[in-house]
């Protein structure tokens, strides 16, 4: 089994936590606590990767990624 290092973004809002994996389109999860959300996104990533590989597609390896907090005035 191959290991993947993927970026994950976790945000807190009034309802709990929301997580997404930008490298896997449509891979999202949520939870009541940070820890629960982290476990949930790990499960979602695992299932997402299984689906991709079963369909014969490949997963690009991410060599680097960055996170930037960008302030925009609108």
N, C-alpha and C positions, 0 to 999 in steps of 0.2 A: 504494500500500500504506500502510495506516494504522499509526502507531506507538502503542504502548501502554506505559505505565509501571505496572508491577505489583510488589507486594511479594513478596519471596522470603525464606524462612527457611532457613538452612543450619545444621545441627547436626553436631557431630563426636561419634562414638562409637568403640568399640573395633574396629569393622569398617571404618571410613572415614568418609565424610560422607553425610548424607541431606539432601535439599532438597525443599521444597514451596512451592507458590504458593497461599496461602490464598484469593486472589480467583478461582481456577479450581478448582472442586471436583474432586478426584481427580487433580490434576496434581502428580506426585511424580517424583523421580529420585534417583540416588545416584552415588558415585564414590569412587575411592581417595584422591584429593587434592581440596583445595578448588577448585582451578582446573578440574579435570576435572568436578567436581560442578556448578560454575557453568555450564560449557558444556553439560552434559547437561540441566540444568533449562531453559536457553535453548531447546534443541531440543524438549524436552517441551512448553514453553509454546507454541512456534511450531506444533507439531502439534495441540495442544489448541485453539488459536485457529482454525486451519484447519477442524477438525471442527465447531466451534461455528458458524462462519460458513457452512459448506457445508450445515448443517442448517437454515439460515434464522434462527437465533437471533442476538441481538445481545450485545455485550460492554459491560457498564457501565464507563464511565470512572471511575477512582479519583482523587478530588481530593486526598485526604489519607489517611494511614495512620500508625499509631504502633506501636511495639514496646515491650512492657513485660515486664521480668523480675519475675514475681510469686512471692514466697515463701509457701508454704502449709504449715502444720503439720497433720499427720493422725495 
